[in-house]
Amino acid sequence: MTATYREQGDIAVITLNNPPVNGLGHATRTGIVEGIAKAAENTAIKAVVIIGEGRGFSGGADIREFNTPKAMQEPSLMTVISIVEASDKPVIAAIHGVAMGGGLELALGCHYRVAVAGAQIALPEVNIGILPGAGGTQRLPRILGLEPALNMIVSGKTVMSDKLASTKLFDQMITGDLLEGALAFAKKVSDARPLPKIRDIKINYPNADGYLQFARNTVRVVAGPFPAPLKCVDAVAASVKMKFDDGLNLERNLFLELVQTTESKALRHAFFGERTASKVPDVPSDTPLRTIKSAAVVGAGTMGGGIAMNFANAGIPVKLLEMKQEALDKGLATIRKNYENTMKKGRLTQEQFDKRVALITGTLVYEDLAQADIVVEAVFEDMGVKETVFKKLDEVMKQGAILASNTSTLDVDKIAAFTKRPQDVIGTHFFSPANVMKLLEIVRGAKTGKDVLATTLALSKTIKKTGVVSGVCDGFIGNRMVEQYIRQAGFLLEEGCLPEQVDKAVEKFGFAMGPFRMSDLAGNDIGWYIRKRRYVEKPEVTYSKVADLLCEKGRFGQKTSAGWYDYKAGDRKAYASTEVNTMIIDHSKAIGIERRKVSDKEIVERLVYALVNEGALILEEGIAMRASDIDMVYLTGYGFPLFRGGPMFYADTVGLSNVVMAIHSYAKGSHSEAWTPAPLLTKLAHEGKTFS
């Protein structure tokens, strides 16, 4: 049973027991209703305590039932709360760990609430594009106050029970054993009548209209393309302006409206996609993990330093190797400066600063890395350099150590073959800046051990990354797809666009940064180096030569204060470059292309559908396990707009048949070889199916 009933003297105890967070699934809801009924039938019972087993009271809805009939099957959560609230015997919610979403709404439906310190309290529904749908927007403002309740609901942020101890939300804070304290409290209030109901509280807030209008104006600015935050304000406003039941009906209608929005579907897709990404079908959840208590990083440059910070942030000591003292000193100084900047912003205490800096030590000797449990190579993206490093690591590292490569495009199987232990080799592609970006692309080689893969996935969570597994291919998931995106951006320049038009169109679509601003940030020389390799390895693949001309001028991006744009000292703002724009126009003339006016719609479709088409090939080849994995790569590593759910989810919302039609249309243009629809995309479109 996921909700059990027992009697302790004259107090009934209903225990929620649905691991991991006591989600309020159908069986649990049914158990609560049955428990309340048993308590009502027994005249000896004077009160009821609802408490959670394990890690908390309840984390809300059972996500395993999302999008299934059970999610709304009676008794629904609203029905459960109505039954609890209508009980003629006092019902006390005993809270520890977490009381979030529906879990908090259940507690608000109880007559009393007691809690221990350290419990996490939240109504986070806005984070998946909806609002609390079981009375949260009506009850929380009545018990907590209009402003603090609105702030919690609109932001979805967690508040610790300690900070709410002085409010009316909790009737008593319990020290010591929660159940014992709750039972004692239940005895104390067992004869109290009438039973207090939050629904009966009237909100007295002077000039509520003025405050709510101010709230709407503020929320409108920060909500961007997401409708849920403003709807949250509307629902909370009903708690002030309407009778309780009318407000409850409005809340429900707004909830049902939001559930159907593309934005909410995109957020829910991302929510589940992140959780699904860690599941690998042929790697059981109970696969034994290797111990990771220490780490090493080869290379103290921008990437290596950022990777080292990830380990230190998680409390894992890390050795940082460089070949020259000057380079090592520079790398360690950069790490220290990064931490100092974080401390200045108030996001790090002096104690945390000292601890993290102390966890990172430098060395010039490979042998000093020997006892690390994992070593990450972060050197120049060249197979010859990788070979030298991995042969040395194979020689010095202890048996059982994981040998990881931060390669962004190179063949992990070839890298593994440089060692006598390919089962220990894996790709860990961090994204720059590595200490900030959430994505970790985990590349599984043909001989990578299942325990190594499982350990690396677990480690990604430890260092607060979203780990997504990729198979081995040139560029893996992210960079293989972005190459097609960048190719189209280059073709658009030849045909009539300038960098700022392309970037603005894509940024208006929702990308954090357009392709040319992105290239300037990453370094145009990196793409140039990769293209040179492609010209030899894949001569049949065409590229615009504009980017090569740019690099020949030494315009490598922000680091040289000149790229696709001009930059000023100490200023990261991109300024349109007359020199670059003239170069582009002259190049079009030189290759005989008559420039034309290109619409923003065409720009967006060509760039995004290039991603989708390549993504379909990646799925078909088994490089990515799921379409949602591709979306997670693009949402967490490439700035794809969250409200659109990732390229594959976006293609589903557009309609795959429409995507295929557009691809055929663009294939009639000047670069038809770049527009062969992926067989999987064509098949799904023909069958009326979707990627997700």
N, C-alpha and C positions, 0 to 999 in steps of 0.2 A: 504493500500500500504506500502511496506517496503522500498520504495525510492520515495519520493514525490518531485514535481517540483513546484516552485513558482517564481514570479518575483518581485524584489524590485527595482523599478526604471529601470535602464538599466542593472542591474545585475541579472542573473538567479541564483537561489539557489536550489541545489539538496540535499535533506536531507535524509541520511540513517537512517532508523527507523526499525531495526530488532533486538529487544531485545534478549538476554541480552547484547551482545557485537557488534551489527550491523554486524553479519556474512554475508558474501557475497554469500548468497544463490541465486538460479536461479531467483526468483522474484526480489530480490534486484539488481542483475546484469542487468536484463531487464529494471528495472526502471531507472538505470543510463543511459543506452543507449537511452532510450526514452527521458530522460531529455536533453541529449546532442543534440538530433535531434530537439527537440522543440526550444532550444536556437539557433540552426543554422538557423532555419526557420524564426525566428523573427529578422528582420533587426535592431530593436531598441535595442536588447540585445548586449552588448559589451563584456561581460565576464561571466564566470560561476564559482560559488563557490560550492564545494562539502564539506559537513559538516556532522558530525554524531550527532544524537539525543542521549540524555541520557548520558551514562557513558563513551563514547569515540567515536573516529572516526570509526575505525573498527578493530575487533580482527582477521579478516581474514576469512577463509572458514567457512561456516555454518556447524558445526559438525553434525547437524541433517541430512545433506544430504550425509555424508560420505558413501561410498560404495553403493550409489544409482545412477541410471541413471542421476538424476538431477545435480549431482556434475559436470558432464562434458557437460551437455546440453548447446547448444548455446543460448544466447551468453556466451561463456566461459569467465573466467577472463582475459585470454590473449586477447580475442576479445574486451572485454570492454576497456582494457588498450590501445589497438591499436586505438580504436575509440576516446578515450579521447585525446590521444597523437596527432591524426590527426586533431583534431578540429582546425578550422581557427580562433576561438575566444579563448582567454586565459582561461585556466581552473586552478583554484587554490584549492588546498587541504587545508582545515582548520582543524588542528589537535588538539585534546585534549584527555585526558584519555588514550586511547591506539591506537596505529597504529602498528599492528603486522601482520606478515605473509602476506597474500594476501592484507590486509588493507594497509600495508606499500608499497607493490608492486603497488597498485592502486595510492597511493600518489606519488610514483616515476614516474609514467606515466603521472602525471599532469605537466603542464608547470611551476607552482610555488607551493611552500609549505610555509604555515605560521603555527605557533604553539604557544601554551601557555606553561608556565613552568609546570613541573610535569607530562607530557605525557610520557607514556612508549613506547619505540620504539624497535622493535625486528623483526628478521626473525628466529623464533624458530623451523622451520620445521625439523631440524636435530634431535630434541628431539623425533620425531615419525618416525625416520629412513628414512626420505626423504630429499630433498633440495627444496628451493624455485623454483616453477615451472612456474612463470609468469613474468620472467625477473629480479627477485631480484638479482641473482648472476651476472647479466650483468650491471644493472643500479647502484646498491649501490656502487661498486668500482669506477665507473666513477664520482660520485658526492661526495662521502665521502673520497675516497682515498683507495688504494689497501690494505694496512695493517689493518686499522681499520675496513674496510668492511669485509675482510676475517675473522678477529677475531670474529665479530658479527655473521657471517653466520656459521662458524664452531662450535662455542660454543652455539649458539642459545640464548645467554644471552640478557637480557633486558638492554637498556641504556636509561637513563632519557633524555628528550628533553633539559633540562638545560645544560647537558654536551655536547650536540651537537649544542648549540646555535651559537657557533663561526664558525661552519663548513658551507659548501655550501649547506648542506642538506635543511636548512631552509632559506628562503629569508627574513623572518622577524619574530621576536618573538613578540607576541601580549600581551600587558598588558591590563587588563580590559576585557570587553565582547569580546569573540572570534569572533562571527558573525559580530559585528560592525567593529572590526578591520580588518576582512577578506574582508568585503565590501569596506572599505576605501582603502585597498591594491589593490583590484580588479579594482577600479576606476583609481588608479594611474598607473596600467600597462595595462589598457584596449586598449591603442593605440600602445603598444610596438610591434614592428615587426623587425626581424623575431621572432617567438615565440621560446623560449629556450626549447630544448629537450635533456634530459640526454643522449639519445642514440647517439647524435652527439659528445659528449665529448670523446676525446682521452686520454688514460691514459699514462702519462709520468713518468715512474718509472725506474730509472737507475738500471741495473743489476736485472731486474725482474726475470730472470731465476734462478739466485742464491737464491733470496728470496723465490721463489715458491718451490724450491727444499728443502730449509731449512724448510719451512712450511710443506711440505709433510713428511719429516723425523720426525718432531715434532708430527704432527697429527697421524702418523702411530703408535707411541708409546702409545698415550693416547686413541686412538679410540678402541683398543682392538678388539673384534669380530665384531664391528659394521662397515659396509662399508660406511655409509653415510658421515661421516666427510671427508674422503679422496676424495669422489666424489665431495664434496663441493669445495675442493681445485681445482680439475680439472675444474669445472664449472667456478670458479672465474678466473682461469688462462686463460680461453677463452676470458674473457673481455679484457685482455691485448694483446693476440696473434691473435685474430680473428676479422673479421668484426662483427658488432653488430648482424645482422640477423643470421650469422653462429653460433655465440656464443649462441644466443637464441635457435637455433635448437639443439645444443649440450646439453644445459641445459635441454631442454624438454626430450631428449632421456635418459639422466641420471636420470631424475625424474621418467620416466616410468619404467626404469630398477629397480630403488630402490623400487618402490611401490610393485614390485613382490617378493622382497626378504623376506625370513622368518623372518629376524631380524626386518625389518620394520613392518611386520604384527604383530610380537610379541609386539613391542612398541605401535602400534596402539591399539592392544588388551588391553594392560595395561592402556593406556590413557582412553579408554572408560570404562574399568573395574572399574577404580577408581571412575568415575562419576556415573556409574550404581549402585555401591555398596550402595550408600546412598538412593536408591529408594526401598521402601518396598510396594509391591502391595496393601496390605490392610490398609496401613497408608497413607491417603491423604496428598498431599503436603501442604495443608492449615491447617493441624492439629495444634491446638493451642499449643504453647510451654510453658513450665514452665520457670520461670525466674531463671537464674543462676548468682547471683551476689557475692556469697560467697561459699566457699567449706571447707570441712574437710577431713582429712585422718587419719585413725586409723592404727598406726604402723609406726615407724620412721626408719625402716630398709632400706636396699638398694632399695626395690620396693617402699615403702611408701614415702621415701625421693624424689625419682625420680618422682613419681606421683604428689607430692606437687609442685615440680618445674614446671611441666606442667601448673598447674593453675597459678602460679606466673608469668610465662613467658607470659601468656595471660592477665595479669593484674587483675587476680581474687584473692582476699585475701583468705588465707587458714590457718586453724588451724590444727596442727599436734599433735596427741595424742600418748603418750607412758605411760606405767605403772610405769616406774622407771625413776628418774631424770637422772641417768647415761646414760641410753639408749636414752633418749630425747636429752641430750647434745651432745652425739655422732652423732645422726642423723642430728641435726642442724649444727654441725661442718662440717659434710660431705657435706651437701648442700652448705654451705658457700665456702668450698674448691672447689667444682665443679664449682661454679660461678667464683671464683678467677682464676681457670685454663682457663675458657672461656675468661675472661678479659685479661689474659696474652697473649692469642692467637690473641687478637685484635678483637674478635667477640662480645665484650660487653664493653660499656663505663662505667666509674665510676658511672655516674648518673643512668644508667640502673641497674648496680650491686646493688647500694644502694636501689633502688626502689624494686627490686625483693626480696632481702633479707628481707626487711621490711615487705613484704606482707606475709611472712611465720612466724607464731608465734606458739610456743609450749605450750602444756598443759598436765597436768597429770589427768585432771578431765573430764569425759564424758560430764557433764553438760555444759562445755564451747563450745561444738560443737552444742548445741541445735538449734541455729538459722541459721545454714548453710543451703544453698539451696540443696546441694548434699554432701553426705559423702561417701567416698570410703574406704572400709575395705581392708587392705593389711597386714594381719597377717598370721601366719603359716597355711599351707595347710592341715588342719585337721578339720573334720566336727564338732567335739566337741568344738574346739576353735571358729569356725565360729558361732556355736549356742550361745555361751556365748556373743560374740560381738553383734550379731544381736538382741538378746533379750534386751540387754542394749540400743542399738540404737533405737529400737522400743519404749522403755520407755522414752527416753530423747529428741529425735528429734522432731522438730515442724511438724505439719501436712502439707503435700504437699512436704516435703523434699524427694529427691530421695536417696534411700539406695542402694548403689552399692557394689558389691563384686569383688575383684580382683582375684577370684579363677581361677586356670588354668585347673582344671579337675572336680571339685566337682559339684554336682547337685544343680543348682540354684533354682529349685522348692522346694527342701528340705530346702534350706537356707531361701527362702521367707516364708515358712511355720513356721519359728521360730518367725515371726512377725504377727501382726494383720492387716497389710497393704501390702499384697503380690503384690498389683497393683503398689506399689512404688519401688519394688525391681527389680534390673537388674544386670546382670554380666558385668563388665568392665575389661576384661583381658588385662592388659598392658604387654608389652614385655620388658625384661631387656636388657640394661638399659632404664628405662621407660622415662627418659628425652631425650633420643636419638632415640629410635626405633619408626618407623612411624606407626606401626600397633596397632590398638585397636580393639580387638575382642569383640563385643557387644552381650551378651548372653540374648536372649529374653525368659523369663520364660512363663509358661502357663498362668499366671495371670498378667504379666507385662502390665501396661496401655499403650495404643497407644501413649498418650502424653509423657509418660516417655521414650518410645523408640525414638520418634521423637526428643525429647529434647536432649537425649544422642547422637544421630547421629549429631545433630547440634553442640553440645558441642565438639564432636570429631574434627570438622572443626576449631572451635575456638581455640583449643589447638594444631592445626596443626597435627592431626593424620588422618590416613585412617581408618575410621570406617567400619567394616564388620560385618553384623548381622549373628549370629549363633543360631540355636535351642539348646535345652538342651540335652546333651548326655555326656558320660564320655570322657572328653578331648576336647569337642566341635569340631571345624573344625581342627585347627592346631595341637594340641597335640594328638588328636585321630589318625590323619594320621601319625604324626611323630613317634608314637609308633611302627607302622608297619615298618617304615624305620629303626628304631633302632633295632627292632627284627631281620631284615635281616642282619644288620651290625654285630650283635652278632653271628648269624648262620655262617656268612662268616669267622669269627675268628675260630670257631670250625672246619671248613672244610679245612682251609689252609691259610687264610690271616693273616696278622699282621695289627695293627691299622694304621700304616703309609701308607701301600699299599691302604687300603680302602679310607683313607682321600685324598691321592694324586689323586686317580682315580676320585673321586667325585669333587675335586677342579679343576682338569683338565677339567671336564665336564662344570664347570662354577660356582659351588657353592662357596659362600664366605668362607665356612669352612666345613670340613668333619665332619661326625657324632661323631668321637671320640674327636677331638679338640673342637667341640661344647659342648659335654658332660663335658669335663674338664672345660670349661669356665662357664657353667651353674651350675656345681656342681653335681658330680656323686651320691651324697647322696640323691638328689631330686628324681632321677629315681629309686633308690633303695627303697625309701619310697613308691613310687607309685607301684612298682612291688610287694612289700610285701602285699599291699592291693589287687592287682590283683590275687595273689596266692590263696587268700581266696575267693574273689568274682567271679573269672573266672578261676577255676582250669583246665578247658579244654584248655586254651590258653597256649602254650609252649613258653618258653624263654630260651636263652642260659644262663647258670649259670656263665659264665665268669665274667660278670659285678658284680655279687654278690660277687664272690671271690675277685675282685678288691676292693670293698668297705669294705669287712671284713679285708683287710689289712690297712684300713684307708686312702686309696688313693682316695680322693674326688675331686681331680682336682687342678686347679691353686691355690685355697685358702689354700691347704695343701702342695703346691709345689710338689705334686705327684698325678698323676691320670693315665690315659692311657699312658701318657708321663711323663718324668721328667722335672722339671722346676727349674730355678736358681733364686736366690733372685734378685728382681728388673728386671727380664727378663721374658717376656710372651712367648718367643719362646718355642715351643714344641720339646723336645729332646727324641729320641727313648729310651725306657726303656728296658734294658736287663732283669730285674726282671719280668716285665709284659710279655714280649715276651716269656720267659721261662715258665711262669705260663700258658700262652695260649696253648703252645705246649704240656705241661704236661697234661693239662685238656683234650685236644683232645684224647690223649693216654688213659687217665683214663676212658673216656666214649666210647672207642672203635671205634673212627672215624679215618680212615687213611687219613692223610692230603694230599691235592692235590694242583696243581698249578691252580690258579683261574685267569682268564683274567680280565683286566680292564673293558672290555665290559660287562662281566657278573656282575661285581660289580655294575656298573652304572645302568644296566637294573633292577637288583633285588631291588635296593634301590628306584629308581624312579618309577618303575612299582608297587611297594608296595604302594607308595603314591597314584598313579593313581587309583588302584583298591579300596582302602579305600575311596578315594574321590568319586568314582562312587556310593559306598554304601551310603555315606553321602548325595549325591544328591537324590538318590532314596528314602531315608528316610525323605527328606525334612529338614534336619539339615542345609544345605546350600540352598539358593534360586536359585543360578546360578553357573555354572562351573566357570565363571569369578570371582565370590566371592572367591572361593577356590584358584584360581590363585593369587588374590590380597593378600590373607593371606600369601601365600608362597613367593611372591615377596617382600612384605614389612616386613615380620616378621621372615622368615626362611632362607634368603639368596639364594633363588632359582635364577638361572641366568636370568636376565632381558631379555637378547637376545633370550632366549628360551620361554619366555612368561608365565611361570608357568607350573605346572605338567599337568594340564588338556589340556592346549593349546599345550604343547609339545607332549602329546599323540596323539592329532589330527594331528600334523605334521608328526609323525612317521607312523600313520595309526592305527586305533583301532584294525583292524584285526591282525596286526603284534604284537600289545601289547598282545592280547588274545593268540596268538600262543606261544609267549614267556612265558606267565604265565603257559600254559599247559605244556610246556617243563620243567619249574622249578618245577612244581608239581610232576615230576618224581624223584626229588631229595630226600634228607634226611629229609626235612621238608615239606612234601606235604600238611599238614593241614593248612599251611600259604598261600596256593595258590589256593583258590577257586575263580574263576572269578566272579565278581559282576554281577548280572543279567542285570543291565542296560548297563554295559560295553559290555557284550556278545550281547545284543539286538542291540545296536547301531552299533557294528562291523558287525553283520549279515546283517543289513539294509544299510550298507555303509554310515552311518551318522557320525557326530562328536559331541563332547560335546558343541562346540561353534556354 
